[in-house]
Amino acid sequence: MGEDSLHGYRGRLREALEGAGASIGDILKVESNGKEYEDSLMPRLESADDWHLVLKLRTGYNVGVTYDTGTRITRMGQAEKPDFRPPPLPETRKGLPRVSIISTGGTIASRVDYVTGGVHAAISSRDLLSIVPELADIAAVDADILYSTFSENIDAEHWSGIALNVAEKINDGAQGVVITHGTDTMGYSSAALSFALRNLPVPVIFVGSQRSSDRPSSDAATNLVGVVTTAAYAPFAEVVLGMHETTSDTSIVFHRGTKARKLHTSARYAFQSVNAEPLARFVDGAVEMLAKEYRRRGEGELELMNGFERKVAVLKFHPGFDPSAIDWHVDDGYRGLVLEGTGLGHVSTGLYGSVERAVKEGVAVCMSAQCIWGRLNMDVYVTGRELQEFGVVPLGDMLTETALVKLKWALFNSDDTEGALELMKRNIAGEYSDRILYTGRFG
């Protein structure tokens, strides 16, 4: 038997299953401890032991059955394999604006496998179109799958590929682009495309969901309707991230790609704009602009700058931080470091020697804040002033995620470290806020 045919099983139990000619999905009769079960064999998601097998009961529940030398396993037949078949694509009305959907994976492009109970990146953006037929009344949607990966696996290489694909769609006439993406690192990717796509003529909108699209509580369909409508008709032309504004389905809010952070692990309103107001909102079937200043649709000609330096890292300062961590990155050839400091932009004086050495050896060293709200001010206390004297560049209210992405972009698109640091000081894509908004309990 191949490894996949008995996924998760090992040891004596695997040998017994192989001896019975069994594989995942087969109907087995299992006699153990005076009880008899006749149900389909499921994969083992756990691998901590080799003494129980998992069957799916006719009720839909799973049961673990203890295996020992007295257990008898008989293969009774092949179970029907579960199969996801999306409904046919709806017909699109003529004359609608064209919106391109690019799928990169994540929960919004995933489904529950009811054999294993796991979530799999298995639904393409074409499938999403077929199960959200309302989209056909909103725009002429073309849908392609670029990547099929959860967001923790997306890195700078993917950012470059997404930006290139978006540019191709826009140059081919798309009047808006939607990118489906896993939520966990969507803030990094939205920041990356904010820098990579210069002079955008149309909206580029990242969207995810907190629950897979085949669950009754999924936010995928509501999010897609809101972002596709906004991509097709909104007056702005920026990279944004669109997700639920609250727990209900009443509105989708759009955050600038450089100012959005995931602040909740599972809530529908997980993303919020930090130190800035959201750009726009989709409510009651229409787009409502919230920001007064924004890039208008149709202005300028797209310029692609989709290169990112790989040797850049974030180091989060904490009590007892070992300065050798900075030295290691310098010795390993890193070109940029973002120090996430305390308060207004501080680290221990014990790091001074390593920080000064890094700057002298040509490493771009920047400071971001560990606090969510507020901005750095490294002129208030002596520690901040001394770090600036060493050459550390404060980044105001820039999010750490955005700082990492921007430093990667700035180093790739500059001739030297000095040029990169000059880019870091400029407001390229709304990453700096002119003022810190009062946000009530969050302020």
Secondary structure, 3 states (H helix, E strand, C coil): CCHHHHCCCCHHHHHHHHHCCCCCCEEEEEEECCEEEEEEECCCCCCCCCCEEEEECCCCCEEEEECCCCCEEEEEEECCCCCCCCCCCCCCCCCCCEEEEEECCCHHHCEECCCCCCEECCCCHHHHHHHCHHHHHCCEEEEEECCCCCHHHCCHHHHHHHHHHHHHHHHCCCCCEEEECCCCCHHHHHHHHHHHEECCCCCEEEECCCCCCCCCCCCHHHHHHHHHHHHHHCCECCEEEEEECCCCCCEEEEEECCCEEECCCCCCCCEEECCCCCCEEEECCEEEECCCCCCECCCCCCEECCCCCCCEEEEECCCCCCCHHHHHHHHCCCCEEEEEEECCCECCHHHHHHHHHHHHCCCEEEEEECCCCCCCCCCCCHHHHHHHHHCCEECCCCCHHHHHHHHHHHHHCCCCHHHHHHHHHCCCCCCCCCCCCCCHHHC
